[in-house]
Amino acid sequence: EVQLVESGGGLVQTGGSLRLSCAASGFSFDDYAIGWFRQVPGKEREVLSCISSPDGSTYYVDSVKGRFTISSDNAKNTVYLQMNSLKPEDTAVYYCARRDRRHIHTIVVITSCHQQSEYDYWGQGTQVTVSS
């Protein structure tokens, strides 16, 4: 059974840091890219970052470049999102999702990271709240 479970969310002050985890089971990271997304109530879900194993190629949306870092521990089947210099506008529910990368060149996977329709399994989300 495919599962994606996010954890690590919580309440943090402006300027603080959090590390989110996405624990995956039921599939291999060699075959799937993992993306991180977030959604604020009343707004569309937006992509933040994605990582494509095994070469570790990454993508970041401009709003989080330099503040967020995505990484993967394939031995633990876990993808992390280290979030630094958090701002109140980062408050949202954060989700991870998987995207099949088999038979697709890494460049295509990374450049289409934002295409949410390409992701077939999603986690339940974890709330991040940044106080001002």
Secondary structure, 3 states (H helix, E strand, C coil): CCEEEEECCEEEECCCCEEEEEEEECCCCCCEEEEEEEECCCCCCEEEEEEECCCCEEEECHHHCCCEEEEEECCCCEEEEEECCCCHHHCEEEEEEEEECCCCCHHHHHHCCCCHHHEEEECCCEEEEEEC
